[in-house]
Amino acid sequence: MTAKSERHTITYRLKDLEGRLDPARFIRLGRGTLANIDAIAKVNVMPGGTHVAVLTNGQKLQVSRLQSRIIRERFLKL
């Protein structure tokens, strides 16, 4: 979803879209999720080593176990 609660369907791989976006502003949260870092309000630690990203609009997005490690490293550096 976008900041305006719009939904868009893409007909190509998310990896291709990720390659077109600025890696300093966007991060992959899981297999089917990319997020703008500016829209992430906080990241909650969950049991089992995973995380949930809470966006500024209140939406919660599950972060994969692999990406949880990357999120931790990235947000600790900010």
Sine and cosine of phi, psi and omega as CSV:
sin_phi,cos_phi,sin_psi,cos_psi,sin_omega,cos_omega
0.00,0.00,0.47,-0.88,0.02,-1.00
-1.00,-0.06,0.06,-1.00,0.04,-1.00
-0.88,0.47,-0.41,0.91,0.01,-1.00
-0.99,-0.11,0.31,0.95,-0.01,-1.00
0.88,0.48,0.49,0.87,0.06,-1.00
-1.00,-0.01,0.53,-0.85,0.08,-1.00
-0.92,-0.39,0.66,-0.75,0.03,-1.00
-0.77,-0.64,0.64,-0.77,0.06,-1.00
-0.96,-0.29,0.77,-0.64,0.05,-1.00
-0.95,-0.31,0.51,-0.86,-0.05,-1.00
-0.96,-0.29,0.23,0.97,0.05,-1.00
-0.78,-0.62,0.10,-0.99,-0.09,-1.00
-0.93,0.36,0.60,-0.80,0.02,-1.00
-0.88,0.48,-0.51,0.86,0.04,-1.00
-0.87,0.49,-0.60,0.80,0.04,-1.00
-0.92,0.40,-0.66,0.75,0.05,-1.00
-0.91,0.43,-0.68,0.74,0.02,-1.00
-0.85,0.53,-0.62,0.78,0.02,-1.00
-0.92,0.39,-0.38,0.92,0.00,-1.00
-1.00,0.01,-0.26,0.97,-0.03,-1.00
-1.00,-0.04,0.41,-0.91,0.02,-1.00
-0.94,0.33,0.90,-0.43,-0.03,-1.00
-0.91,0.42,-0.27,0.96,0.06,-1.00
-0.98,0.20,-0.29,0.96,-0.05,-1.00
-0.91,-0.41,-0.35,0.94,-0.05,-1.00
-0.82,-0.57,0.56,-0.83,-0.01,-1.00
-0.66,-0.75,0.59,-0.81,0.06,-1.00
-0.99,0.14,0.75,-0.66,0.03,-1.00
-0.98,-0.19,-0.38,0.92,-0.02,-1.00
-0.12,-0.99,-0.15,-0.99,-0.08,-1.00
-0.84,0.54,-0.58,0.81,-0.05,-1.00
-0.84,-0.54,0.38,0.92,-0.11,-0.99
-0.69,-0.73,0.80,-0.60,0.17,-0.99
-0.88,-0.48,0.57,-0.82,0.01,-1.00
-0.69,-0.73,0.55,-0.83,0.13,-0.99
-0.97,0.23,0.81,-0.59,-0.05,-1.00
-0.86,0.51,-0.57,0.82,0.02,-1.00
-0.91,0.43,-0.37,0.93,-0.02,-1.00
-1.00,0.01,-0.09,1.00,0.00,-1.00
-1.00,0.02,0.91,-0.42,-0.02,-1.00
-0.99,0.13,-0.66,0.75,0.03,-1.00
-0.34,-0.94,0.27,-0.96,0.03,-1.00
-0.81,-0.59,0.86,-0.52,0.00,-1.00
-0.99,-0.13,0.68,-0.74,0.06,-1.00
-0.99,0.14,0.72,-0.70,0.00,-1.00
-0.90,-0.44,0.32,-0.95,0.05,-1.00
-0.86,0.51,0.55,-0.84,0.04,-1.00
1.00,0.04,0.12,0.99,0.08,-1.00
1.00,0.07,0.17,0.99,0.05,-1.00
-0.99,-0.15,0.09,-1.00,-0.01,-1.00
-0.68,-0.74,0.32,-0.95,0.12,-0.99
-0.82,-0.57,0.81,-0.58,0.06,-1.00
-1.00,0.00,0.79,-0.62,0.04,-1.00
-0.97,-0.25,0.86,-0.51,-0.04,-1.00
-0.99,0.11,0.26,-0.97,-0.01,-1.00
-0.88,0.47,-0.38,0.92,0.04,-1.00
-1.00,0.01,0.08,1.00,0.03,-1.00
1.00,-0.04,-0.19,0.98,0.01,-1.00
-0.92,0.40,0.65,-0.76,0.02,-1.00
-0.95,-0.32,0.76,-0.65,-0.01,-1.00
-0.85,-0.53,0.80,-0.60,0.03,-1.00
-0.93,0.37,0.69,-0.73,0.06,-1.00
-0.96,-0.28,0.75,-0.66,-0.01,-1.00
-0.91,0.42,0.31,-0.95,-0.02,-1.00
-0.88,0.48,-0.68,0.73,0.02,-1.00
-0.90,0.44,-0.74,0.68,-0.02,-1.00
-0.94,0.34,-0.39,0.92,0.04,-1.00
-0.86,0.51,-0.66,0.75,0.02,-1.00
-0.90,0.44,-0.68,0.74,0.00,-1.00
-0.92,0.39,-0.66,0.75,0.03,-1.00
-0.87,0.49,-0.72,0.69,0.01,-1.00
-0.84,0.54,-0.75,0.66,-0.02,-1.00
-0.89,0.45,-0.67,0.74,-0.07,-1.00
-0.94,0.35,-0.70,0.72,-0.04,-1.00
-0.97,0.25,-0.44,0.90,0.07,-1.00
-0.95,0.33,-0.41,0.91,0.01,-1.00
-0.99,0.14,-0.31,0.95,-0.04,-1.00
-0.95,0.32,0.00,0.00,0.00,0.00
